[in-house]
Amino acid sequence: SWTFGSSGADTVNQAVTTIFTATKNTTTSLDLSGALVNVTGETAATLTKVKWILFELLTAAQDSVNGNAFADSVVIGPGGTNPITTSPLGAAKTYTMEAGDKWLCEKHNSGGITVAGGSADTFDFVIAANNLDAVFRITVLGNS
């Protein structure tokens, strides 16, 4: 469980959920220090620590508004520019998701996954077969 607070183990003060599109035929970066909007509508949801992050690769059956007929795989890794290196992927590992998959990363320690604007704030998404864009719902609990 999580407690509302600005620092320490098991605390969060930001909840963000967003629809993110990984574009076919290119590498698309998710910037966690970018212009995120939290669940209360504040546009200044600047994350410094991620405690819980869920990546959902949406199909049309899961989300008829945002999902699509994407049926291939997407490789997620630390960004080529400003990579997040304190996630389980470290500096060089990748994780492959198939259509409909969910990937959850949770860190209860006080450090969490460090996010630093301009130096450690991106994950890269690469579509393996490149037939359609891939649509994700990204949900984050963290600290600002």
GITAJO-V414619 format. One record per helix or strand. SS is the DSSP state (~ for helix, > for strand). FROM is the first residue (numbers start at 1). TO is the last residue. If there is no record, write none. Layout:
SS|FROM|TO + SS|FROM|TO
This chain:
>|3|4 + >|11|12 + >|14|22 + >|27|31 + >|38|38 + >|49|57 + >|59|59 + >|68|68 + >|73|78 + >|83|83 + >|94|98 + >|102|106 + >|113|114 + >|116|116 + >|120|120 + >|122|127 + >|134|143
